[in-house]
Amino acid sequence: MNYNQIILDSFFGALILGLFSYFTQLYSNEPYYIRIIGFMWAMPTLYFYFLLIASRTNKQTMFDFTIHGLIGLLLTLFAMLCTYLLKNSSKEIIILFNLIYLALITLWYFQNKIYLFNKIII
């Protein structure tokens, strides 16, 4: 185990999250700050970071990570669409829906051993 690499990865991960926190604080007094945070969350910064870590093993690891990232992304897009459609519901209902969805999707992923799939069938 390469502890120096773990420390370096942790540093860059903390830097990315620190920038996220910085922009949250910077724009917290402005009504549009949450839009900027939403964009920063969705932009490929974290994908690049995790892809960089995956690339240290081999090229196949990068594609395995990407495939399962796509699965998660599609499921997240569905949750986001449902959240948008629930815009007239209370915030408690929206949070409860997302919590239940998270639990069900996590259960589905591990019970069906989706993590063993290594290619997308198109």
OpenMM code with the backbone's topology and positions (N, CA, C; nanometers):
from openmm import Vec3, app, unit

residues = "MET ASN TYR ASN GLN ILE ILE LEU ASP SER PHE PHE GLY ALA LEU ILE LEU GLY LEU PHE SER TYR PHE THR GLN LEU TYR SER ASN GLU PRO TYR TYR ILE ARG ILE ILE GLY PHE MET TRP ALA MET PRO THR LEU TYR PHE TYR PHE LEU LEU ILE ALA SER ARG THR ASN LYS GLN THR MET PHE ASP PHE THR ILE HIS GLY LEU ILE GLY LEU LEU LEU THR LEU PHE ALA MET LEU CYS THR TYR LEU LEU LYS ASN SER SER LYS GLU ILE ILE ILE LEU PHE ASN LEU ILE TYR LEU ALA LEU ILE THR LEU TRP TYR PHE GLN ASN LYS ILE TYR LEU PHE ASN LYS ILE ILE ILE".split()
positions = [
    Vec3(0.0851, -0.1166, 0.0000),
    Vec3(0.0000, 0.0000, 0.0000),
    Vec3(0.0902, 0.1236, 0.0000),
    Vec3(0.0570, 0.2158, -0.0893),
    Vec3(0.1364, 0.3372, -0.1047),
    Vec3(0.0729, 0.4503, -0.0234),
    Vec3(0.1227, 0.4704, 0.0977),
    Vec3(0.0659, 0.5718, 0.1868),
    Vec3(0.0904, 0.7131, 0.1369),
    Vec3(0.2027, 0.7341, 0.0679),
    Vec3(0.2282, 0.8674, 0.0107),
    Vec3(0.1221, 0.9038, -0.0921),
    Vec3(0.0800, 0.8064, -0.1734),
    Vec3(-0.0234, 0.8301, -0.2728),
    Vec3(-0.1570, 0.8585, -0.2061),
    Vec3(-0.1854, 0.7866, -0.0989),
    Vec3(-0.3096, 0.8103, -0.0244),
    Vec3(-0.3109, 0.9522, 0.0316),
    Vec3(-0.1996, 0.9951, 0.0860),
    Vec3(-0.1892, 1.1313, 0.1407),
    Vec3(-0.2071, 1.2343, 0.0295),
    Vec3(-0.1431, 1.2120, -0.0841),
    Vec3(-0.1547, 1.3046, -0.1979),
    Vec3(-0.2986, 1.3087, -0.2504),
    Vec3(-0.3618, 1.1928, -0.2655),
    Vec3(-0.5016, 1.1879, -0.3107),
    Vec3(-0.5931, 1.2585, -0.2104),
    Vec3(-0.5683, 1.2361, -0.0833),
    Vec3(-0.6489, 1.3021, 0.0203),
    Vec3(-0.6321, 1.4527, 0.0154),
    Vec3(-0.5110, 1.4983, -0.0090),
    Vec3(-0.4849, 1.6417, -0.0182),
    Vec3(-0.5642, 1.7041, -0.1329),
    Vec3(-0.5570, 1.6417, -0.2510),
    Vec3(-0.6289, 1.6967, -0.3659),
    Vec3(-0.7805, 1.6857, -0.3487),
    Vec3(-0.8270, 1.5775, -0.2866),
    Vec3(-0.9694, 1.5650, -0.2574),
    Vec3(-1.0152, 1.6740, -0.1615),
    Vec3(-0.9340, 1.6993, -0.0589),
    Vec3(-0.9663, 1.8061, 0.0365),
    Vec3(-0.9623, 1.9424, -0.0316),
    Vec3(-0.8718, 1.9605, -0.1242),
    Vec3(-0.8636, 2.0866, -0.1984),
    Vec3(-0.9905, 2.1091, -0.2804),
    Vec3(-1.0359, 2.0061, -0.3483),
    Vec3(-1.1581, 2.0170, -0.4280),
    Vec3(-1.2776, 2.0494, -0.3378),
    Vec3(-1.2902, 1.9754, -0.2272),
    Vec3(-1.4016, 2.0004, -0.1349),
    Vec3(-1.3861, 2.1357, -0.0660),
    Vec3(-1.2618, 2.1762, -0.0402),
    Vec3(-1.2379, 2.3075, 0.0188),
    Vec3(-1.2808, 2.4194, -0.0744),
    Vec3(-1.2532, 2.4035, -0.2043),
    Vec3(-1.2983, 2.5028, -0.3021),
    Vec3(-1.4504, 2.5085, -0.3069),
    Vec3(-1.5114, 2.3929, -0.2993),
    Vec3(-1.6582, 2.3862, -0.2957),
    Vec3(-1.7104, 2.4645, -0.1761),
    Vec3(-1.6501, 2.4427, -0.0600),
    Vec3(-1.6901, 2.5134, 0.0614),
    Vec3(-1.6634, 2.6634, 0.0487),
    Vec3(-1.5507, 2.6983, -0.0103),
    Vec3(-1.5155, 2.8395, -0.0297),
    Vec3(-1.6218, 2.9108, -0.1130),
    Vec3(-1.6594, 2.8492, -0.2260),
    Vec3(-1.7611, 2.9115, -0.3114),
    Vec3(-1.8972, 2.9159, -0.2422),
    Vec3(-1.9258, 2.8160, -0.1581),
    Vec3(-2.0499, 2.8184, -0.0815),
    Vec3(-2.0519, 2.9405, 0.0100),
    Vec3(-1.9422, 2.9646, 0.0793),
    Vec3(-1.9333, 3.0794, 0.1689),
    Vec3(-1.9319, 3.2110, 0.0915),
    Vec3(-1.8613, 3.2123, -0.0189),
    Vec3(-1.8485, 3.3337, -0.0985),
    Vec3(-1.9831, 3.3816, -0.1510),
    Vec3(-2.0651, 3.2878, -0.1937),
    Vec3(-2.1920, 3.3236, -0.2555),
    Vec3(-2.3122, 3.3037, -0.1627),
    Vec3(-2.2869, 3.2799, -0.0330),
    Vec3(-2.3977, 3.2494, 0.0577),
    Vec3(-2.4917, 3.3674, 0.0788),
    Vec3(-2.4468, 3.4883, 0.0533),
    Vec3(-2.5334, 3.6049, 0.0697),
    Vec3(-2.6068, 3.6434, -0.0582),
    Vec3(-2.5818, 3.5711, -0.1638),
    Vec3(-2.6444, 3.6004, -0.2923),
    Vec3(-2.7501, 3.4950, -0.3222),
    Vec3(-2.8612, 3.5346, -0.3832),
    Vec3(-2.9684, 3.4384, -0.4102),
    Vec3(-2.9304, 3.3316, -0.5130),
    Vec3(-2.8286, 3.3547, -0.5926),
    Vec3(-2.7918, 3.2588, -0.6969),
    Vec3(-2.6814, 3.1631, -0.6531),
    Vec3(-2.6371, 3.1702, -0.5266),
    Vec3(-2.5250, 3.0864, -0.4840),
    Vec3(-2.5544, 2.9381, -0.4995),
    Vec3(-2.6766, 2.8959, -0.4717),
    Vec3(-2.7090, 2.7543, -0.4789),
    Vec3(-2.7010, 2.7033, -0.6227),
    Vec3(-2.7253, 2.7905, -0.7193),
    Vec3(-2.7115, 2.7511, -0.8609),
    Vec3(-2.5651, 2.7253, -0.8953),
    Vec3(-2.4778, 2.8089, -0.8441),
    Vec3(-2.3350, 2.7914, -0.8693),
    Vec3(-2.2863, 2.6624, -0.8041),
    Vec3(-2.3334, 2.6361, -0.6823),
    Vec3(-2.2944, 2.5137, -0.6125),
    Vec3(-2.3460, 2.3913, -0.6880),
    Vec3(-2.4701, 2.3988, -0.7383),
    Vec3(-2.5250, 2.2884, -0.8178),
    Vec3(-2.4423, 2.2620, -0.9420),
    Vec3(-2.3986, 2.3690, -1.0084),
    Vec3(-2.3146, 2.3526, -1.1261),
    Vec3(-2.1809, 2.2900, -1.0882),
    Vec3(-2.1211, 2.3391, -0.9810),
    Vec3(-1.9912, 2.2854, -0.9396),
    Vec3(-2.0016, 2.1381, -0.9023),
    Vec3(-2.1135, 2.0989, -0.8401),
    Vec3(-2.1321, 1.9593, -0.8037),
    Vec3(-2.1423, 1.8722, -0.9296),
    Vec3(-2.2110, 1.9237, -1.0316),
    Vec3(-2.2379, 1.8436, -1.1510),
    Vec3(-2.1258, 1.8484, -1.2538),
    Vec3(-2.0413, 1.9479, -1.2484),
    Vec3(-1.9353, 1.9550, -1.3493),
    Vec3(-1.8348, 1.8422, -1.3270),
    Vec3(-1.7557, 1.8105, -1.4267),
    Vec3(-1.6729, 1.6896, -1.4199),
    Vec3(-1.5482, 1.6970, -1.3307),
    Vec3(-1.5449, 1.7865, -1.2356),
    Vec3(-1.4288, 1.7956, -1.1483),
    Vec3(-1.4051, 1.6661, -1.0711),
    Vec3(-1.5085, 1.6169, -1.0049),
    Vec3(-1.4927, 1.4942, -0.9273),
    Vec3(-1.4713, 1.3732, -1.0171),
    Vec3(-1.5348, 1.3716, -1.1324),
    Vec3(-1.5120, 1.2615, -1.2261),
    Vec3(-1.3644, 1.2571, -1.2655),
    Vec3(-1.3080, 1.3722, -1.2992),
    Vec3(-1.1668, 1.3773, -1.3356),
    Vec3(-1.0802, 1.3267, -1.2212),
    Vec3(-1.1104, 1.3717, -1.1009),
    Vec3(-1.0312, 1.3330, -0.9840),
    Vec3(-1.0349, 1.1816, -0.9631),
    Vec3(-1.1540, 1.1230, -0.9654),
    Vec3(-1.1649, 0.9783, -0.9462),
    Vec3(-1.1060, 0.9011, -1.0641),
    Vec3(-1.1213, 0.9530, -1.1848),
    Vec3(-1.0620, 0.8887, -1.3017),
    Vec3(-0.9097, 0.8888, -1.2911),
    Vec3(-0.8552, 0.9979, -1.2431),
    Vec3(-0.7104, 1.0064, -1.2227),
    Vec3(-0.6640, 0.8996, -1.1244),
    Vec3(-0.7376, 0.8820, -1.0163),
    Vec3(-0.7019, 0.7787, -0.9185),
    Vec3(-0.7147, 0.6399, -0.9812),
    Vec3(-0.8217, 0.6158, -1.0560),
    Vec3(-0.8428, 0.4857, -1.1198),
    Vec3(-0.7357, 0.4570, -1.2245),
    Vec3(-0.6834, 0.5603, -1.2880),
    Vec3(-0.5853, 0.5411, -1.3953),
    Vec3(-0.4523, 0.4862, -1.3440),
    Vec3(-0.4306, 0.4917, -1.2154),
    Vec3(-0.3032, 0.4432, -1.1610),
    Vec3(-0.2916, 0.2923, -1.1688),
    Vec3(-0.4042, 0.2231, -1.1770),
    Vec3(-0.4010, 0.0777, -1.1866),
    Vec3(-0.3773, 0.0357, -1.3303),
    Vec3(-0.4733, 0.0627, -1.4162),
    Vec3(-0.4588, 0.0345, -1.5596),
    Vec3(-0.5748, 0.0998, -1.6338),
    Vec3(-0.5706, 0.0886, -1.7650),
    Vec3(-0.6726, 0.1517, -1.8485),
    Vec3(-0.8106, 0.0901, -1.8258),
    Vec3(-0.8172, -0.0412, -1.8059),
    Vec3(-0.9455, -0.1086, -1.7849),
    Vec3(-1.0143, -0.0571, -1.6589),
    Vec3(-0.9372, -0.0272, -1.5568),
    Vec3(-0.9940, 0.0263, -1.4333),
    Vec3(-1.0642, 0.1589, -1.4599),
    Vec3(-1.0063, 0.2392, -1.5477),
    Vec3(-1.0682, 0.3671, -1.5830),
    Vec3(-1.2048, 0.3446, -1.6474),
    Vec3(-1.2146, 0.2458, -1.7358),
    Vec3(-1.3406, 0.2193, -1.8041),
    Vec3(-1.4416, 0.1522, -1.7114),
    Vec3(-1.3942, 0.0660, -1.6221),
    Vec3(-1.4844, 0.0064, -1.5228),
    Vec3(-1.5443, 0.1161, -1.4353),
    Vec3(-1.4614, 0.2089, -1.3911),
    Vec3(-1.5092, 0.3208, -1.3109),
    Vec3(-1.6112, 0.4031, -1.3888),
    Vec3(-1.5816, 0.4284, -1.5163),
    Vec3(-1.6707, 0.5096, -1.6002),
    Vec3(-1.8056, 0.4410, -1.6207),
    Vec3(-1.8051, 0.3115, -1.6452),
    Vec3(-1.9302, 0.2377, -1.6656),
    Vec3(-2.0179, 0.2484, -1.5412),
    Vec3(-1.9612, 0.2246, -1.4256),
    Vec3(-2.0417, 0.2284, -1.3036),
    Vec3(-2.0756, 0.3716, -1.2638),
    Vec3(-1.9916, 0.4656, -1.3032),
    Vec3(-2.0269, 0.6061, -1.2863),
    Vec3(-2.1470, 0.6431, -1.3722),
    Vec3(-2.1524, 0.5894, -1.4939),
    Vec3(-2.2671, 0.6140, -1.5821),
    Vec3(-2.3951, 0.5555, -1.5245),
    Vec3(-2.3855, 0.4367, -1.4677),
    Vec3(-2.5031, 0.3762, -1.4039),
    Vec3(-2.5520, 0.4676, -1.2916),
    Vec3(-2.4601, 0.5102, -1.2075),
    Vec3(-2.4968, 0.5995, -1.0978),
    Vec3(-2.5501, 0.7326, -1.1466),
    Vec3(-2.4899, 0.7846, -1.2532),
    Vec3(-2.5340, 0.9123, -1.3088),
    Vec3(-2.6762, 0.9034, -1.3635),
    Vec3(-2.7065, 0.7972, -1.4353),
    Vec3(-2.8419, 0.7802, -1.4890),
    Vec3(-2.9443, 0.7668, -1.3767),
    Vec3(-2.9088, 0.6929, -1.2722),
    Vec3(-2.9998, 0.6792, -1.1589),
    Vec3(-3.0150, 0.8114, -1.0848),
    Vec3(-2.9087, 0.8883, -1.0772),
    Vec3(-2.9150, 1.0206, -1.0145),
    Vec3(-2.9995, 1.1156, -1.0977),
    Vec3(-2.9865, 1.1102, -1.2302),
    Vec3(-3.0691, 1.1948, -1.3165),
    Vec3(-3.2173, 1.1647, -1.2968),
    Vec3(-3.2508, 1.0364, -1.2794),
    Vec3(-3.3898, 1.0003, -1.2531),
    Vec3(-3.4362, 1.0602, -1.1201),
    Vec3(-3.3513, 1.0514, -1.0168),
    Vec3(-3.3862, 1.1093, -0.8863),
    Vec3(-3.4034, 1.2603, -0.8975),
    Vec3(-3.3191, 1.3241, -0.9757),
    Vec3(-3.3283, 1.4690, -0.9939),
    Vec3(-3.4567, 1.5064, -1.0670),
    Vec3(-3.4937, 1.4288, -1.1678),
    Vec3(-3.6180, 1.4533, -1.2402),
    Vec3(-3.7381, 1.4375, -1.1468),
    Vec3(-3.7374, 1.3313, -1.0668),
    Vec3(-3.8465, 1.3114, -0.9705),
    Vec3(-3.8509, 1.4256, -0.8700),
    Vec3(-3.7352, 1.4692, -0.8236),
    Vec3(-3.7298, 1.5812, -0.7292),
    Vec3(-3.7902, 1.7056, -0.7922),
    Vec3(-3.7580, 1.7284, -0.9177),
    Vec3(-3.8139, 1.8448, -0.9878),
    Vec3(-3.9661, 1.8331, -0.9993),
    Vec3(-4.0132, 1.7125, -1.0295),
    Vec3(-4.1575, 1.6920, -1.0423),
    Vec3(-4.2299, 1.7042, -0.9084),
    Vec3(-4.1578, 1.6882, -0.7995),
    Vec3(-4.2160, 1.7016, -0.6655),
    Vec3(-4.2051, 1.8441, -0.6119),
    Vec3(-4.1806, 1.9401, -0.6992),
    Vec3(-4.1544, 2.0773, -0.6545),
    Vec3(-4.2702, 2.1385, -0.5764),
    Vec3(-4.3910, 2.0902, -0.5924),
    Vec3(-4.5045, 2.1429, -0.5174),
    Vec3(-4.5271, 2.0687, -0.3855),
    Vec3(-4.4433, 1.9700, -0.3586),
    Vec3(-4.4537, 1.8953, -0.2331),
    Vec3(-4.3717, 1.9653, -0.1246),
    Vec3(-4.3910, 1.9234, -0.0017),
    Vec3(-4.3133, 1.9811, 0.1081),
    Vec3(-4.1682, 1.9339, 0.0984),
    Vec3(-4.0796, 2.0090, 0.1596),
    Vec3(-3.9379, 1.9703, 0.1544),
    Vec3(-3.9156, 1.8385, 0.2275),
    Vec3(-3.9972, 1.8077, 0.3293),
    Vec3(-3.9846, 1.6804, 0.4001),
    Vec3(-4.0178, 1.5627, 0.3079),
    Vec3(-4.1206, 1.5778, 0.2260),
    Vec3(-4.1581, 1.4727, 0.1300),
    Vec3(-4.0460, 1.4532, 0.0272),
    Vec3(-3.9907, 1.5619, -0.0202),
    Vec3(-3.8832, 1.5537, -0.1193),
    Vec3(-3.7609, 1.4830, -0.0607),
    Vec3(-3.7230, 1.5197, 0.0609),
    Vec3(-3.6081, 1.4557, 0.1257),
    Vec3(-3.6377, 1.3086, 0.1524),
    Vec3(-3.7575, 1.2783, 0.2007),
    Vec3(-3.7957, 1.1394, 0.2280),
    Vec3(-3.7937, 1.0563, 0.0996),
    Vec3(-3.8477, 1.1105, -0.0090),
    Vec3(-3.8444, 1.0400, -0.1367),
    Vec3(-3.7007, 1.0071, -0.1758),
    Vec3(-3.6125, 1.1065, -0.1677),
    Vec3(-3.4731, 1.0856, -0.2076),
    Vec3(-3.4013, 0.9879, -0.1158),
    Vec3(-3.4319, 0.9893, 0.0120),
    Vec3(-3.3718, 0.8950, 0.1058),
    Vec3(-3.4161, 0.7517, 0.0744),
    Vec3(-3.5451, 0.7336, 0.0505),
    Vec3(-3.5964, 0.6005, 0.0155),
    Vec3(-3.5384, 0.5540, -0.1177),
    Vec3(-3.5332, 0.6444, -0.2150),
    Vec3(-3.4756, 0.6107, -0.3456),
    Vec3(-3.3295, 0.5692, -0.3300),
    Vec3(-3.2537, 0.6448, -0.2510),
    Vec3(-3.1136, 0.6114, -0.2263),
    Vec3(-3.1011, 0.4722, -0.1659),
    Vec3(-3.1821, 0.4429, -0.0662),
    Vec3(-3.1762, 0.3124, -0.0010),
    Vec3(-3.2119, 0.2001, -0.0987),
    Vec3(-3.3174, 0.2194, -0.1769),
    Vec3(-3.3598, 0.1157, -0.2719),
    Vec3(-3.2568, 0.0923, -0.3821),
    Vec3(-3.1998, 0.1995, -0.4339),
    Vec3(-3.1006, 0.1863, -0.5408),
    Vec3(-2.9729, 0.1213, -0.4881),
    Vec3(-2.9330, 0.1576, -0.3677),
    Vec3(-2.8138, 0.0966, -0.3079),
    Vec3(-2.8372, -0.0527, -0.2853),
    Vec3(-2.9531, -0.0867, -0.2333),
    Vec3(-2.9896, -0.2273, -0.2132),
    Vec3(-2.9907, -0.3016, -0.3464),
    Vec3(-3.0528, -0.2430, -0.4473),
    Vec3(-3.0580, -0.3043, -0.5809),
    Vec3(-2.9168, -0.3287, -0.6349),
    Vec3(-2.8296, -0.2311, -0.6228),
    Vec3(-2.6939, -0.2408, -0.6775),
    Vec3(-2.6168, -0.3571, -0.6154),
    Vec3(-2.6260, -0.3681, -0.4833),
    Vec3(-2.5477, -0.4722, -0.4163),
    Vec3(-2.6167, -0.6084, -0.4167),
    Vec3(-2.7485, -0.6127, -0.4055),
    Vec3(-2.8180, -0.7417, -0.4083),
    Vec3(-2.8055, -0.8085, -0.5440),
    Vec3(-2.8077, -0.7306, -0.6495),
    Vec3(-2.7974, -0.7858, -0.7845),
    Vec3(-2.6532, -0.7911, -0.8350),
    Vec3(-2.5593, -0.7570, -0.7493),
    Vec3(-2.4160, -0.7618, -0.7806),
    Vec3(-2.3835, -0.6887, -0.9113),
    Vec3(-2.4424, -0.5716, -0.9246),
    Vec3(-2.4181, -0.4901, -1.0443),
    Vec3(-2.2695, -0.4568, -1.0555),
    Vec3(-2.2006, -0.4499, -0.9432),
    Vec3(-2.0581, -0.4174, -0.9431),
    Vec3(-1.9738, -0.5212, -1.0173),
    Vec3(-2.0308, -0.6374, -1.0475),
    Vec3(-1.9570, -0.7391, -1.1238),
    Vec3(-1.9630, -0.7136, -1.2748),
    Vec3(-2.0562, -0.6290, -1.3201),
    Vec3(-2.0672, -0.5991, -1.4635),
    Vec3(-1.9490, -0.5134, -1.5056),
    Vec3(-1.8922, -0.5468, -1.6205),
    Vec3(-1.7774, -0.4686, -1.6668),
    Vec3(-1.7924, -0.4169, -1.8098),
    Vec3(-1.9135, -0.4222, -1.8624),
    Vec3(-1.9365, -0.3622, -1.9940),
    Vec3(-2.0816, -0.3210, -2.0069),
    Vec3(-2.1026, -0.2230, -2.0902),
    Vec3(-2.2383, -0.1762, -2.1183),
    Vec3(-2.2846, -0.2446, -2.2459),
    Vec3(-2.4035, -0.3001, -2.2400),
    Vec3(-2.4593, -0.3658, -2.3582),
    Vec3(-2.5460, -0.2633, -2.4310),
    Vec3(-2.5024, -0.2279, -2.5499),
    Vec3(-2.5776, -0.1300, -2.6312),
    Vec3(-2.6104, -0.1922, -2.7646),
] * unit.nanometer
topology = app.Topology()
chain = topology.addChain("A")
for resn in residues:
    res = topology.addResidue(resn, chain)
    for name in ("N", "CA", "C"):
        topology.addAtom(name, app.Element.getBySymbol(name[0]), res)
